[in-house]
Amino acid sequence: MRGLIKLGLLTGLGVFAYNSYTQAAQARTKDDRGPTGSSGVVRNAGPEEQNGIANDDWDTVDQQVDESFPASDPPGNY
């Protein structure tokens, strides 16, 4: 009987730990899905909104490509 109580306690602790971990993982991930039929969340254009690139590495071509991203048309100054 003592073994069954220990097993139940251990199972309860495991469930608690798993739920805590999954809730924390969900809180860390950003849900950027928009309503059905939309393109989702679109960030502003520019180097200050971009992750992973320094402002010094940002040039005119990067700016033009970033500003035209959701559209299918390329910049018209080529």
N, CA, C and O of each residue as an XYZ file, in Angstrom:
312
protein
N       0.827     -1.197      0.000
C       0.000      0.000      0.000
C       0.866      1.254      0.000
O       0.529      2.236     -0.662
N       1.992      1.233      0.744
C       2.883      2.374      0.780
C       3.479      2.659     -0.601
O       3.660      3.815     -0.984
N       3.780      1.594     -1.337
C       4.334      1.749     -2.678
C       3.348      2.421     -3.626
O       3.741      3.214     -4.482
N       2.078      2.103     -3.470
C       1.049      2.704     -4.313
C       0.899      4.194     -4.013
O       0.696      4.993     -4.926
N       0.998      4.565     -2.753
C       0.921      5.976     -2.362
C       2.126      6.738     -2.926
O       1.982      7.849     -3.435
N       3.305      6.134     -2.830
C       4.513      6.765     -3.371
C       4.400      6.928     -4.889
O       4.791      7.958     -5.439
N       3.869      5.918     -5.552
C       3.702      5.973     -6.995
C       2.711      7.078     -7.386
O       2.942      7.808     -8.351
N       1.618      7.197     -6.641
C       0.639      8.253     -6.904
C       1.233      9.637     -6.684
O       0.986     10.556     -7.466
N       2.018      9.786     -5.615
C       2.662     11.059     -5.321
C       3.673     11.425     -6.411
O       3.725     12.571     -6.859
N       4.461     10.456     -6.825
C       5.444     10.681     -7.874
C       4.765     11.030     -9.206
O       5.240     11.896     -9.941
N       3.669     10.361     -9.504
C       2.922     10.666    -10.726
C       2.351     12.078    -10.665
O       2.400     12.805    -11.657
N       1.817     12.469     -9.531
C       1.276     13.823     -9.370
C       2.345     14.885     -9.539
O       2.108     15.916    -10.169
N       3.523     14.637     -8.979
C       4.623     15.584     -9.135
C       5.065     15.672    -10.603
O       5.391     16.750    -11.100
N       5.071     14.526    -11.280
C       5.445     14.520    -12.690
C       4.458     15.300    -13.541
O       4.860     16.053    -14.428
N       3.177     15.126    -13.278
C       2.146     15.858    -14.018
C       2.269     17.351    -13.748
O       2.155     18.161    -14.668
N       2.499     17.716    -12.499
C       2.672     19.128    -12.149
C       3.885     19.725    -12.866
O       3.799     20.825    -13.413
N       4.999     19.016    -12.867
C       6.207     19.507    -13.531
C       5.995     19.636    -15.037
O       6.419     20.624    -15.637
N       5.354     18.662    -15.645
C       5.095     18.705    -17.088
C       4.191     19.879    -17.453
O       4.461     20.592    -18.420
N       3.123     20.086    -16.689
C       2.215     21.202    -16.957
C       2.911     22.546    -16.793
O       2.686     23.463    -17.583
N       3.752     22.665    -15.777
C       4.497     23.904    -15.571
C       5.437     24.166    -16.733
O       5.554     25.298    -17.202
N       6.112     23.113    -17.201
C       7.041     23.263    -18.320
C       6.320     23.656    -19.603
O       6.782     24.546    -20.317
N       5.210     23.018    -19.905
C       4.500     23.325    -21.148
C       3.884     24.721    -21.109
O       3.845     25.400    -22.136
N       3.405     25.161    -19.956
C       2.864     26.514    -19.856
C       3.965     27.550    -20.023
O       3.749     28.584    -20.655
N       5.141     27.288    -19.467
C       6.260     28.210    -19.628
C       6.729     28.240    -21.073
O       7.092     29.302    -21.579
N       6.729     27.100    -21.744
C       7.144     27.050    -23.149
C       6.152     27.806    -24.026
O       6.558     28.470    -24.980
N       4.878     27.717    -23.724
C       3.870     28.439    -24.498
C       3.986     29.938    -24.265
O       3.734     30.728    -25.174
N       4.362     30.332    -23.065
C       4.515     31.753    -22.762
C       5.728     32.333    -23.480
O       5.733     33.517    -23.818
N       6.753     31.523    -23.719
C       7.965     32.001    -24.403
C       7.754     32.177    -25.894
O       8.413     33.017    -26.506
N       6.863     31.417    -26.494
C       6.662     31.505    -27.933
C       5.597     32.547    -28.234
O       4.553     32.600    -27.583
N       5.880     33.370    -29.227
C       4.949     34.413    -29.615
C       4.019     33.872    -30.693
O       4.473     33.325    -31.698
N       2.740     34.023    -30.483
C       1.762     33.577    -31.464
C       1.468     34.747    -32.389
O       0.737     35.667    -32.023
N       2.043     34.712    -33.598
C       1.879     35.828    -34.513
C       0.901     35.515    -35.642
O       0.918     36.152    -36.695
N       0.059     34.532    -35.403
C      -0.940     34.224    -36.423
C      -2.074     35.235    -36.352
O      -2.571     35.557    -35.273
N      -2.473     35.727    -37.508
C      -3.583     36.661    -37.579
C      -4.877     35.915    -37.820
O      -4.893     34.685    -37.829
N      -5.959     36.645    -38.016
C      -7.227     35.997    -38.317
C      -7.170     35.272    -39.658
O      -6.286     35.535    -40.474
N      -8.095     34.379    -39.880
C      -8.141     33.610    -41.123
C      -8.272     34.554    -42.314
O      -9.111     35.455    -42.323
N      -7.430     34.331    -43.315
C      -7.458     35.149    -44.517
C      -6.506     36.321    -44.493
O      -6.366     37.016    -45.499
N      -5.842     36.563    -43.366
C      -4.907     37.680    -43.301
C      -3.481     37.172    -43.483
O      -3.242     35.965    -43.501
N      -2.554     38.083    -43.616
C      -1.144     37.723    -43.764
C      -0.464     37.522    -42.421
O       0.728     37.220    -42.370
N      -1.191     37.682    -41.353
C      -0.590     37.577    -40.033
C      -0.091     38.936    -39.583
O      -0.455     39.963    -40.155
N       0.731     38.935    -38.571
C       1.280     40.168    -38.045
C       2.458     40.570    -38.920
O       3.372     39.774    -39.133
N       2.446     41.783    -39.424
C       3.518     42.298    -40.270
C       4.252     43.372    -39.480
O       3.637     44.311    -38.976
N       5.554     43.230    -39.376
C       6.345     44.204    -38.629
C       6.598     45.428    -39.490
O       6.412     45.378    -40.705
N       7.016     46.517    -38.882
C       7.383     47.713    -39.612
C       8.685     47.482    -40.357
O       9.500     46.654    -39.947
N       8.884     48.197    -41.434
C      10.110     48.070    -42.211
C      11.226     48.867    -41.548
O      10.979     49.854    -40.856
N      12.436     48.427    -41.769
C      13.593     49.166    -41.290
C      14.508     48.320    -40.433
O      14.096     47.283    -39.913
N      15.753     48.756    -40.281
C      16.738     47.974    -39.546
C      16.450     47.871    -38.056
O      16.858     46.902    -37.417
N      15.756     48.852    -37.492
C      15.464     48.791    -36.056
C      14.436     47.719    -35.725
O      14.366     47.261    -34.585
N      13.646     47.319    -36.701
C      12.644     46.267    -36.494
C      13.159     44.890    -36.873
O      12.524     43.884    -36.555
N      14.291     44.830    -37.545
C      14.855     43.573    -38.037
C      15.722     42.936    -36.962
O      16.494     43.626    -36.297
N      15.603     41.639    -36.790
C      16.455     40.910    -35.853
C      17.589     40.260    -36.604
O      17.383     39.746    -37.704
N      18.782     40.268    -36.040
C      19.898     39.543    -36.611
C      20.754     40.323    -37.578
O      21.644     39.743    -38.200
N      20.524     41.623    -37.732
C      21.368     42.420    -38.622
C      21.666     43.741    -37.928
O      20.787     44.364    -37.333
N      22.919     44.152    -38.018
C      23.318     45.416    -37.405
C      22.880     46.578    -38.300
O      22.775     46.429    -39.517
N      22.631     47.722    -37.691
C      22.224     48.894    -38.467
C      23.298     49.306    -39.459
O      22.980     49.847    -40.518
N      24.561     49.061    -39.138
C      25.652     49.426    -40.044
C      25.657     48.575    -41.299
O      26.154     49.018    -42.335
N      25.121     47.370    -41.237
C      25.099     46.463    -42.383
C      23.889     46.693    -43.287
O      23.762     46.035    -44.320
N      23.020     47.593    -42.924
C      21.772     47.837    -43.656
C      22.048     48.842    -44.759
O      22.514     49.946    -44.478
N      21.774     48.487    -46.005
C      22.007     49.412    -47.113
C      20.692     49.719    -47.835
O      19.621     49.299    -47.397
N      20.787     50.461    -48.951
C      19.601     50.894    -49.687
C      18.811     49.711    -50.235
O      17.581     49.713    -50.197
N      19.508     48.706    -50.741
C      18.826     47.526    -51.287
C      18.067     46.794    -50.191
O      16.928     46.377    -50.398
N      18.687     46.635    -49.028
C      17.997     45.999    -47.906
C      16.734     46.769    -47.541
O      15.691     46.170    -47.279
N      16.828     48.092    -47.524
C      15.684     48.919    -47.179
C      14.560     48.750    -48.199
O      13.398     48.607    -47.818
N      14.894     48.766    -49.493
C      13.882     48.637    -50.528
C      13.223     47.260    -50.502
O      12.006     47.147    -50.647
N      14.012     46.233    -50.319
C      13.455     44.878    -50.264
C      12.554     44.726    -49.040
O      11.485     44.122    -49.118
N      12.996     45.277    -47.914
C      12.217     45.168    -46.687
C      10.893     45.914    -46.805
O       9.871     45.433    -46.316
N      10.894     47.067    -47.439
C       9.670     47.843    -47.584
C       8.690     47.204    -48.563
O       7.486     47.438    -48.461
N       9.178     46.406    -49.507
C       8.288     45.806    -50.500
C       7.947     44.360    -50.183
O       7.385     43.664    -51.029
N       8.272     43.888    -48.979
C       8.142     42.456    -48.689
C       6.757     41.868    -48.914
O       6.654     40.895    -49.661
N       5.687     42.386    -48.325
C       4.406     41.687    -48.510
C       3.921     41.715    -49.961
O       3.131     40.860    -50.362
N       4.384     42.684    -50.752
C       3.932     42.787    -52.138
C       4.757     41.838    -53.013
O       5.860     41.435    -52.646
N       4.210     41.500    -54.151
C       4.926     40.619    -55.061
C       5.762     41.397    -56.064
O       6.555     40.804    -56.794
N       5.601     42.702    -56.112
C       6.313     43.523    -57.082
C       7.681     43.934    -56.525
O       7.775     44.309    -55.357
N       8.738     43.870    -57.337
C      10.056     44.340    -56.892
C      10.108     45.869    -56.892
O       9.233     46.513    -57.470
N      11.109     46.450    -56.259
C      11.268     47.913    -56.328
C      11.439     48.347    -57.783
O      12.009     47.604    -58.583
N      10.961     49.522    -58.133
C      10.955     49.964    -59.517
C      12.168     50.752    -59.962
O      12.150     51.330    -61.049
N      13.210     50.795    -59.169
C      14.355     51.623    -59.557
C      15.566     50.769    -59.951
O      16.671     51.018    -59.470
N      15.381     49.797    -60.791
C      16.506     48.967    -61.232
C      16.815     49.219    -62.678
O      17.733     48.610    -63.229
